[in-house]
């Protein structure tokens, strides 16, 4: 069985390999896009052999001043307003209720599934200090 030091060294090497592979992939994607430019929006598929196709998907992202957008469109019909309200769970509040108010948690538990997330592992190497 490997020692924790050996596992740490293996993890650090794998992380470095992963970082290098990611940089290589992104660089290759840039080169591909020079030869097969993407549409501004939408998918383009190009066959390059009988068994291989390259697909590029262009997408625009929008960032708006929501206050200004709301003010500008206030008089518009509601169905035309490019604003929506998003309802989402409040995880810090759920954690607090679960930890501090088991009476309330029992009521919520029928509507909430709790499961462990992936454990995050980080290894730091100091510069000999």
MDAnalysis code that builds the backbone (N, CA, C; Angstrom):
import MDAnalysis as mda
import numpy as np

u = mda.Universe.empty(387, n_residues=129, atom_resindex=np.repeat(np.arange(129), 3), trajectory=True)
u.add_TopologyAttr("name", ["N", "CA", "C"] * 129)
u.add_TopologyAttr("resid", np.arange(1, 130))
u.add_TopologyAttr("resname", ["UNK", "UNK", "UNK", "UNK", "UNK", "UNK", "UNK", "UNK", "UNK", "UNK", "UNK", "UNK", "UNK", "UNK", "UNK", "UNK", "UNK", "UNK", "UNK", "UNK", "UNK", "UNK", "UNK", "UNK", "UNK", "UNK", "UNK", "UNK", "UNK", "UNK", "UNK", "UNK", "UNK", "UNK", "UNK", "UNK", "UNK", "UNK", "UNK", "UNK", "UNK", "UNK", "UNK", "UNK", "UNK", "UNK", "UNK", "UNK", "UNK", "UNK", "UNK", "UNK", "UNK", "UNK", "UNK", "UNK", "UNK", "UNK", "UNK", "UNK", "UNK", "UNK", "UNK", "UNK", "UNK", "UNK", "UNK", "UNK", "UNK", "UNK", "UNK", "UNK", "UNK", "UNK", "UNK", "UNK", "UNK", "UNK", "UNK", "UNK", "UNK", "UNK", "UNK", "UNK", "UNK", "UNK", "UNK", "UNK", "UNK", "UNK", "UNK", "UNK", "UNK", "UNK", "UNK", "UNK", "UNK", "UNK", "UNK", "UNK", "UNK", "UNK", "UNK", "UNK", "UNK", "UNK", "UNK", "UNK", "UNK", "UNK", "UNK", "UNK", "UNK", "UNK", "UNK", "UNK", "UNK", "UNK", "UNK", "UNK", "UNK", "UNK", "UNK", "UNK", "UNK", "UNK", "UNK", "UNK", "UNK"])
u.atoms.positions = np.array([
    [0.853, -1.186, 0.000],
    [0.000, 0.000, 0.000],
    [0.894, 1.242, 0.000],
    [0.600, 2.210, -0.871],
    [1.449, 3.405, -0.944],
    [1.338, 4.250, 0.329],
    [2.404, 4.968, 0.628],
    [2.391, 5.872, 1.783],
    [1.641, 7.147, 1.412],
    [1.284, 7.932, 2.427],
    [0.596, 9.200, 2.160],
    [1.506, 10.141, 1.369],
    [2.820, 10.084, 1.609],
    [3.755, 10.926, 0.848],
    [3.772, 10.521, -0.626],
    [3.754, 9.209, -0.887],
    [3.729, 8.727, -2.276],
    [2.417, 9.132, -2.949],
    [1.316, 8.993, -2.219],
    [0.017, 9.401, -2.784],
    [-0.022, 10.899, -3.059],
    [0.548, 11.696, -2.154],
    [0.589, 13.148, -2.366],
    [1.407, 13.479, -3.612],
    [2.558, 12.815, -3.779],
    [3.399, 13.055, -4.953],
    [2.673, 12.636, -6.232],
    [1.975, 11.509, -6.184],
    [1.209, 11.048, -7.350],
    [0.098, 12.031, -7.675],
    [-0.580, 12.526, -6.653],
    [-1.669, 13.494, -6.847],
    [-1.133, 14.774, -7.475],
    [-0.005, 15.274, -6.941],
    [0.584, 16.507, -7.484],
    [0.982, 16.331, -8.943],
    [1.546, 15.173, -9.293],
    [1.924, 14.918, -10.686],
    [0.689, 14.836, -11.571],
    [-0.354, 14.158, -11.090],
    [-1.594, 14.047, -11.864],
    [-2.210, 15.426, -12.077],
    [-2.172, 16.269, -11.049],
    [-2.717, 17.622, -11.161],
    [-1.925, 18.430, -12.197],
    [-0.598, 18.295, -12.169],
    [0.242, 18.993, -13.149],
    [-0.040, 18.475, -14.558],
    [-0.192, 17.153, -14.707],
    [-0.515, 16.567, -16.010],
    [-1.862, 17.083, -16.509],
    [-2.827, 17.153, -15.596],
    [-4.169, 17.632, -15.947],
    [-4.125, 19.087, -16.413],
    [-3.364, 19.919, -15.695],
    [-3.233, 21.329, -16.067],
    [-2.583, 21.470, -17.439],
    [-1.533, 20.689, -17.670],
    [-0.839, 20.738, -18.967],
    [-1.756, 20.242, -20.084],
    [-2.491, 19.161, -19.826],
    [-3.411, 18.629, -20.840],
    [-4.509, 19.640, -21.153],
    [-5.016, 20.315, -20.148],
    [-6.059, 21.318, -20.366],
    [-5.521, 22.476, -21.215],
    [-4.312, 22.929, -20.906],
    [-3.708, 24.012, -21.695],
    [-3.501, 23.576, -23.140],
    [-3.058, 22.318, -23.341],
    [-2.857, 21.783, -24.693],
    [-4.183, 21.725, -25.451],
    [-5.252, 21.269, -24.761],
    [-6.571, 21.179, -25.400],
    [-7.070, 22.562, -25.809],
    [-6.943, 23.539, -24.915],
    [-7.412, 24.893, -25.238],
    [-6.626, 25.498, -26.388],
    [-5.324, 25.268, -26.421],
    [-4.491, 25.756, -27.524],
    [-4.907, 25.095, -28.837],
    [-5.174, 23.799, -28.801],
    [-5.602, 23.070, -29.994],
    [-6.962, 23.576, -30.475],
    [-7.856, 23.854, -29.532],
    [-9.168, 24.405, -29.912],
    [-9.006, 25.739, -30.636],
    [-8.085, 26.585, -30.163],
    [-7.834, 27.865, -30.839],
    [-7.361, 27.638, -32.270],
    [-6.486, 26.669, -32.472],
    [-5.985, 26.352, -33.813],
    [-7.107, 25.813, -34.704],
    [-7.950, 24.956, -34.146],
    [-9.096, 24.424, -34.904],
    [-10.003, 25.565, -35.338],
    [-10.265, 26.501, -34.427],
    [-11.168, 27.609, -34.750],
    [-10.596, 28.545, -35.817],
    [-9.285, 28.565, -35.979],
    [-8.690, 29.334, -37.076],
    [-9.054, 28.707, -38.420],
    [-9.164, 27.367, -38.436],
    [-9.487, 26.656, -39.677],
    [-10.992, 26.468, -39.868],
    [-11.718, 26.331, -38.773],
    [-13.171, 26.137, -38.820],
    [-13.847, 27.150, -37.903],
    [-13.966, 28.400, -38.345],
    [-14.566, 29.418, -37.477],
    [-15.999, 29.041, -37.083],
    [-16.359, 29.369, -35.857],
    [-17.702, 29.077, -35.352],
    [-18.672, 30.158, -35.780],
    [-19.942, 29.782, -35.917],
    [-20.998, 30.769, -36.119],
    [-21.089, 31.641, -34.875],
    [-21.658, 32.833, -35.045],
    [-21.863, 33.686, -33.880],
    [-22.750, 32.969, -32.862],
    [-23.809, 32.356, -33.356],
    [-24.670, 31.536, -32.506],
    [-25.085, 30.312, -33.297],
    [-25.020, 29.165, -32.655],
    [-25.452, 27.928, -33.286],
    [-24.305, 26.960, -33.503],
    [-24.687, 25.772, -33.922],
    [-23.735, 24.676, -34.078],
    [-23.436, 24.428, -35.551],
    [-22.165, 24.176, -35.839],
    [-21.719, 23.784, -37.171],
    [-20.928, 22.493, -37.026],
    [-21.277, 21.502, -37.834],
    [-20.565, 20.224, -37.792],
    [-19.869, 20.022, -39.126],
    [-18.583, 19.690, -39.062],
    [-17.772, 19.490, -40.252],
    [-17.176, 18.089, -40.227],
    [-17.537, 17.227, -41.221],
    [-16.894, 15.904, -41.282],
    [-15.452, 16.082, -41.744],
    [-14.528, 15.394, -41.056],
    [-13.130, 15.464, -41.493],
    [-12.612, 14.101, -41.937],
    [-13.404, 13.058, -41.722],
    [-13.117, 11.726, -42.251],
    [-14.421, 10.936, -42.176],
    [-14.386, 9.663, -42.573],
    [-15.600, 8.840, -42.510],
    [-16.104, 8.666, -41.084],
    [-15.189, 8.721, -40.115],
    [-15.587, 8.426, -38.740],
    [-15.439, 9.606, -37.775],
    [-14.981, 10.743, -38.269],
    [-14.711, 11.872, -37.371],
    [-15.380, 13.146, -37.876],
    [-16.030, 13.823, -36.948],
    [-16.644, 15.124, -37.237],
    [-16.180, 16.108, -36.165],
    [-16.035, 17.352, -36.544],
    [-15.726, 18.396, -35.573],
    [-16.923, 19.329, -35.527],
    [-17.412, 19.573, -34.320],
    [-18.527, 20.494, -34.143],
    [-18.058, 21.712, -33.365],
    [-18.479, 22.865, -33.833],
    [-18.228, 24.107, -33.105],
    [-19.582, 24.712, -32.773],
    [-19.699, 25.257, -31.587],
    [-20.954, 25.871, -31.170],
    [-20.661, 27.266, -30.659],
    [-21.178, 28.249, -31.364],
    [-21.020, 29.636, -30.946],
    [-22.196, 30.053, -30.083],
    [-21.926, 30.940, -29.171],
    [-22.973, 31.401, -28.276],
    [-22.652, 32.817, -27.835],
    [-23.656, 33.648, -27.735],
    [-23.498, 34.992, -27.200],
    [-23.957, 34.980, -25.753],
    [-23.270, 35.692, -24.908],
    [-23.738, 35.836, -23.535],
    [-24.125, 37.296, -23.322],
    [-25.132, 37.512, -22.521],
    [-25.658, 38.846, -22.281],
    [-25.503, 39.196, -20.809],
    [-25.068, 40.411, -20.528],
    [-24.971, 40.914, -19.162],
    [-25.662, 42.264, -19.160],
    [-26.725, 42.389, -18.381],
    [-27.526, 43.607, -18.405],
    [-27.516, 44.296, -17.051],
    [-27.708, 45.590, -17.072],
    [-27.987, 46.363, -15.868],
    [-29.458, 46.104, -15.577],
    [-29.732, 45.212, -14.629],
    [-31.108, 44.767, -14.413],
    [-32.038, 45.896, -13.978],
    [-31.518, 46.827, -13.198],
    [-32.346, 47.970, -12.792],
    [-32.758, 48.800, -13.991],
    [-31.795, 49.092, -14.870],
    [-32.094, 49.872, -16.073],
    [-33.020, 49.100, -16.997],
    [-32.764, 47.807, -17.153],
    [-33.602, 46.973, -18.011],
    [-35.044, 46.961, -17.502],
    [-35.187, 46.844, -16.201],
    [-36.527, 46.832, -15.613],
    [-37.216, 48.180, -15.808],
    [-36.483, 49.267, -15.608],
    [-37.078, 50.596, -15.777],
    [-37.493, 50.844, -17.226],
    [-36.659, 50.438, -18.162],
    [-36.949, 50.655, -19.582],
    [-38.174, 49.867, -20.026],
    [-38.324, 48.662, -19.502],
    [-39.389, 47.774, -19.985],
    [-40.625, 47.744, -19.082],
    [-40.674, 48.611, -18.079],
    [-41.782, 48.616, -17.120],
    [-43.140, 48.753, -17.814],
    [-43.206, 49.553, -18.878],
    [-44.487, 49.784, -19.552],
    [-44.776, 48.740, -20.635],
    [-43.856, 47.850, -20.883],
    [-44.048, 46.820, -21.893],
    [-45.016, 45.760, -21.372],
    [-45.678, 45.048, -22.275],
    [-46.487, 43.909, -21.823],
    [-45.584, 42.916, -21.081],
    [-46.093, 42.333, -20.021],
    [-45.287, 41.454, -19.176],
    [-44.625, 40.331, -19.967],
    [-45.322, 39.774, -20.940],
    [-44.777, 38.661, -21.729],
    [-43.582, 39.097, -22.579],
    [-43.430, 40.391, -22.826],
    [-42.341, 40.895, -23.661],
    [-41.115, 41.327, -22.845],
    [-41.232, 41.438, -21.541],
    [-40.124, 41.920, -20.712],
    [-39.025, 40.850, -20.630],
    [-37.799, 41.241, -20.957],
    [-36.694, 40.274, -20.927],
    [-36.082, 40.108, -19.529],
    [-36.955, 39.947, -18.543],
    [-36.537, 39.786, -17.150],
    [-37.348, 38.642, -16.571],
    [-36.707, 37.817, -15.759],
    [-37.463, 36.777, -15.079],
    [-37.010, 36.685, -13.634],
    [-37.889, 36.189, -12.809],
    [-37.589, 35.990, -11.406],
    [-37.223, 34.536, -11.211],
    [-36.129, 34.319, -10.535],
    [-35.649, 32.956, -10.309],
    [-35.818, 32.614, -8.833],
    [-36.545, 31.544, -8.578],
    [-36.703, 31.059, -7.214],
    [-35.740, 29.904, -7.042],
    [-34.911, 29.976, -5.997],
    [-33.965, 28.907, -5.745],
    [-33.824, 28.677, -4.248],
    [-33.360, 27.500, -3.898],
    [-33.185, 27.178, -2.487],
    [-32.051, 27.990, -1.891],
    [-32.140, 28.243, -0.608],
    [-31.121, 28.980, 0.130],
    [-30.343, 27.968, 0.967],
    [-29.217, 27.475, 0.434],
    [-28.470, 26.410, 1.109],
    [-27.957, 26.806, 2.487],
    [-27.428, 28.017, 2.662],
    [-27.010, 28.368, 4.027],
    [-28.170, 28.319, 5.024],
    [-29.346, 28.764, 4.596],
    [-30.508, 28.710, 5.487],
    [-30.902, 27.262, 5.764],
    [-30.859, 26.404, 4.741],
    [-31.168, 24.987, 4.955],
    [-30.180, 24.354, 5.933],
    [-28.888, 24.674, 5.773],
    [-27.875, 24.137, 6.681],
    [-28.141, 24.581, 8.126],
    [-28.470, 25.857, 8.271],
    [-28.715, 26.393, 9.603],
    [-29.945, 25.737, 10.241],
    [-31.017, 25.610, 9.486],
    [-32.228, 24.964, 10.010],
    [-31.920, 23.522, 10.392],
    [-31.188, 22.813, 9.521],
    [-30.854, 21.406, 9.802],
    [-30.036, 21.281, 11.078],
    [-29.095, 22.204, 11.277],
    [-28.210, 22.133, 12.438],
    [-28.870, 22.636, 13.724],
    [-29.697, 23.680, 13.620],
    [-30.168, 24.360, 14.823],
    [-31.643, 24.158, 15.167],
    [-32.428, 23.730, 14.175],
    [-33.872, 23.601, 14.413],
    [-34.401, 22.271, 13.900],
    [-34.070, 21.174, 14.579],
    [-34.529, 19.866, 14.112],
    [-36.052, 19.772, 13.999],
    [-36.769, 20.544, 14.795],
    [-38.235, 20.538, 14.707],
    [-38.695, 21.051, 13.346],
    [-38.084, 22.130, 12.878],
    [-38.429, 22.658, 11.549],
    [-37.861, 21.768, 10.445],
    [-36.669, 21.214, 10.693],
    [-36.048, 20.358, 9.681],
    [-36.922, 19.146, 9.371],
    [-37.551, 18.577, 10.393],
    [-38.421, 17.419, 10.163],
    [-39.539, 17.772, 9.175],
    [-40.018, 18.995, 9.215],
    [-41.060, 19.418, 8.268],
    [-40.488, 19.560, 6.854],
    [-39.274, 20.097, 6.759],
    [-38.648, 20.312, 5.443],
    [-38.092, 19.035, 4.825],
    [-37.737, 18.090, 5.656],
    [-37.031, 16.891, 5.183],
    [-37.794, 16.136, 4.106],
    [-39.099, 16.251, 4.068],
    [-39.870, 15.562, 3.026],
    [-39.651, 16.183, 1.651],
    [-39.154, 17.435, 1.634],
    [-38.975, 18.138, 0.361],
    [-37.510, 18.350, -0.004],
    [-36.604, 17.931, 0.868],
    [-35.181, 18.202, 0.648],
    [-34.397, 16.895, 0.722],
    [-33.574, 16.650, -0.297],
    [-32.676, 15.498, -0.292],
    [-31.286, 15.991, 0.057],
    [-30.663, 15.364, 1.023],
    [-29.305, 15.730, 1.430],
    [-28.398, 14.549, 1.122],
    [-27.329, 14.817, 0.384],
    [-26.362, 13.758, 0.099],
    [-24.971, 14.373, 0.068],
    [-23.959, 13.588, 0.354],
    [-22.597, 14.132, 0.370],
    [-22.163, 14.573, -1.028],
    [-21.527, 15.720, -1.085],
    [-20.942, 16.202, -2.336],
    [-19.544, 15.604, -2.470],
    [-18.940, 15.777, -3.636],
    [-17.581, 15.279, -3.843],
    [-16.657, 15.993, -2.860],
    [-15.817, 15.232, -2.220],
    [-14.851, 15.794, -1.282],
    [-13.748, 16.477, -2.081],
    [-13.396, 17.668, -1.685],
    [-12.351, 18.434, -2.348],
    [-11.022, 18.125, -1.672],
    [-10.036, 17.727, -2.441],
    [-8.694, 17.452, -1.923],
    [-7.741, 18.487, -2.496],
    [-6.946, 19.079, -1.622],
    [-5.947, 20.037, -2.067],
    [-4.648, 19.718, -1.362],
    [-3.561, 19.743, -2.089],
    [-2.236, 19.512, -1.508],
    [-1.400, 20.727, -1.830],
    [-0.824, 21.311, -0.780],
    [0.004, 22.502, -0.964],
    [1.446, 22.140, -0.652],
    [2.344, 22.659, -1.452],
    [3.764, 22.431, -1.236],
    [4.404, 23.798, -0.984],
    [5.037, 23.948, 0.176],
    [5.691, 25.213, 0.477],
    [7.093, 25.220, -0.138],
    [7.625, 26.398, -0.260],
    [8.951, 26.538, -0.882],
    [10.070, 26.390, 0.151],
    [10.032, 25.310, 0.914],
    [11.105, 25.003, 1.858],
    [11.146, 25.892, 3.088],
    [10.055, 26.547, 3.416],
    [10.046, 27.430, 4.589],
    [9.797, 26.624, 5.839],
])
